[in-house]
Amino acid sequence: MERITATYLIETPLELARVAEVLAGEQSSGTFVAVPGETAELKARYAARVEQIEMLETVTTSSLPGVRGGSGKFQRARIRISWPLENVGYNLPALVSTLQGNLYELAQLSGLRLLDFDLPASFAAKFPGPRFGVAGTRRLAGVNERPLIGTIIKPSVGLSPAETAEMVQTLCEAGIDFIKDDELMANPPHSPFNERVAAVMKVIHAHADRTGKQVMYAFNITEEFDTMQRNYDTLLSARATCAMVSINPVGLTAVHKLAQRGELPIHAHRNGWGQLTRHPLLGMEFTAYQKLWRLAGVDQLHVNGIANKFWEPDDSVVKSLEACSSPFLSGQPLLPVVSSGQWGGQAFETYRRFPSQDLLYLAGGGIAAHPGGPAAGVRAIQSAWRYAVDGLKLEEAAERSPDFKASIEKFGRS
Amino acid sequence: MERITATYLIETPLELARVAEVLAGEQSSGTFVAVPGETAELKARYAARVEQIEMLETVTTSSLPGVRGGSGKFQRARIRISWPLENVGYNLPALVSTLQGNLYELAQLSGLRLLDFDLPASFAAKFPGPRFGVAGTRRLAGVNERPLIGTIIKPSVGLSPAETAEMVQTLCEAGIDFIKDDELMANPPHSPFNERVAAVMKVIHAHADRTGKQVMYAFNITEEFDTMQRNYDTLLSARATCAMVSINPVGLTAVHKLAQRGELPIHAHRNGWGQLTRHPLLGMEFTAYQKLWRLAGVDQLHVNGIANKFWEPDDSVVKSLEACSSPFLSGQPLLPVVSSGQWGGQAFETYRRFPSQDLLYLAGGGIAAHPGGPAAGVRAIQSAWRYAVDGLKLEEAAERSPDFKASIEKFGRS
């Protein structure tokens, strides 16, 4: 019988094997006391199963509050649990309830983190994954055999549609491949969505008519459900080529529904993700997270960047890059979106650790605040990537590209 | 000008006032480097403002990893930030991006928790809040002037529609007010949603025809977006009176869209909530969480219970009960759903600390596993509540109700 499996990092002051059984029981046929209908037959067929327990270190401090019992020693372990597919069926939010549900609430655990999960191959029929992914985005943006270079409209809020369009004009002329709204910019009174789309797309089409290059602009369609659908329609009418969504606030099922339309790549902004992952014994790993969003059908997903301005260590960023490009069911890979304090200097370490050019490299301030102007900022990043792929070191690239040299002087701290 | 305000608990090794400004900047007009368009005029109009900083204790260990800089001492503080309404408009997911966004990622912070937020009164026009709430649920369930007594179908998974209906028959005869699917039971092959609805509602209608009492059954409609809408239609056709949704996996905008239909109360199951709240310096307080879901329009929201089987302390549960019944905008209060290891014994402490009967009191095992059978289980809980409201102590109630006495002997550990 087909089974769903999940791997967790757990921490408990109690007997490990017993706690693993409680966890499995909570997420299938059990409750806090034996109930009449829980027959042996039913248990045999529907109970979740503890597949593996791998002991890790013990610690002397509980990672999370509210744990009950035990001796003051906390055992960590990696455990694998499985469920019959029949418990859930092909139902994405119900799958999430099964994988996570009330587990974070268990008083027997002083830590729980969903590390990864795997699904039967038969999920692919209902959840084909990204419609565009890397290949579709490249086709629409007309960029092959190098990373897509993008930027974010800054300041995040406060610009009118006309001011935004002016900035887009400058960025188009600077040779950018991709521009996006900030996640704080959706549909405020000072920049109504429809007006922004009209103003920006006029510039983008004019530039495309002139040069043959249509810059991809990811408009933030984040809104109530019906408005998001209308925003998507607006993008189609305006011949825009990308829809951005703040996936955590919008939620899994609405994003899935949008992605199923399949007419525009979905640029998935993961704002809010920090609360789900920053504590090492809580929430989940990006490995699991990106699988959920691949099932929902997003195409481009944020992964932070090497030497970012946020808390996340480089190792974690590299793992996320790898996760996006790993096979999952029979779907195509996600296009990872690298961002946060990026200016080109990180291209070398990024490529060394993730030797692929299938990524969207975003620089906000790194382009807008380049001393030579945004065109120099774009050229600097393009040069950095070209030389990084060619195997040059940062200092060698600086010697060959004055624009990149200027970036190092302005932004280089790593 | 109307402003949105939010209160956070933060922890930082750096200078507090400076960090509060970084936080405000990240969530409005700033980025990691000054950019040309961020003029003084724009800043004056759109920048988030630090309204208040209240110093709390210092600690010597960082609550979250990845913090950069500082002296090894971590200052905690409560801070209040405000934004012009104009930055966001009336846009629920964009509001969430503004309140939370990338804040959990900031390397300047070793802890961040959203405690509460407040909105201009003008939000009420677009977000009227619960359509049913306490009053609407009472009307549909025909229960006044006492708590609604409910239960969960257990085992959670594995029962066929016919077996579920049989259990519903028993529970109806036992005098229950409310029954719900488990959050793990949505639309699996062994209990297809439509068949379960048909089988269960046949029993419920027959019971109503016989006795005049229509038991409220919250069917778990959790599924992909279109299927949820169809499931909702199925409930209307079957004259069911409640739709249950796993709100975190389904997501804010899809739940909002469902609630806007306004034909059925939405029973909001908060599974997954633990990962957002269990760490005291991460995620958010229930006070903020329930406001988001009131904006989305849910009617009944889980709050855990006194002396629950999970990690949560009673103080936190009481705070959640109070939050659900507190005024918010001009909407009506939420009906709090009390559950987790409940069997009636907790009625006394629950009523002492939250002297209201406007709640839905769920007991799963507490009813199904009562030694005298489920009817005795329901009677025991009803007696416990009646005597608790009358001011009796648990022991006094036990003397007057043999059913409750049997519950104490079976479940009483607190």
Interface residues (C-beta under 8 A of the other chain):
Chain A: Q27 S28 S29 G30 T31 F32 V33 A34 V35 P36 G37 E38 L42 K43 R45 Y46 L64 P65 G66 V67 R68 E86 N87 V88 G89 N91 L92 P93 A94 L95 V96 S97 T98 Q100 G101 N102 L103 Y104 E105 L106 A107 L109 I152 K154 P155 S156 V157 G158 L159 E163 M167 E183 L184 A186 N187 P188 P189 H190 T222 E223 E224 F225 D226 M228 S246 N248 P249 V250 G251 L252 T253 A254 V255 H256 K257 N271 G272 W273 G274 Q275 L276 R278 H279 P280 L282 G283 M284 N304 K309 F310 W311 E312 P313 S340 G341 G364 G365 G366 A368 A369 F411
Chain B: Q27 S28 S29 G30 T31 F32 V33 A34 V35 P36 G37 E38 L42 K43 R45 Y46 L64 P65 G66 V67 R68 E86 N87 V88 G89 N91 L92 P93 A94 L95 V96 S97 T98 Q100 G101 N102 L103 Y104 E105 L106 A107 L109 I152 K154 P155 S156 V157 G158 L159 E163 M167 E183 L184 A186 N187 P188 P189 H190 T222 E223 E224 F225 D226 M228 S246 N248 P249 V250 G251 L252 T253 A254 V255 H256 K257 N271 G272 W273 G274 Q275 L276 R278 H279 P280 L282 G283 M284 N304 K309 F310 W311 E312 P313 S340 G341 G364 G365 G366 A368 A369 F411
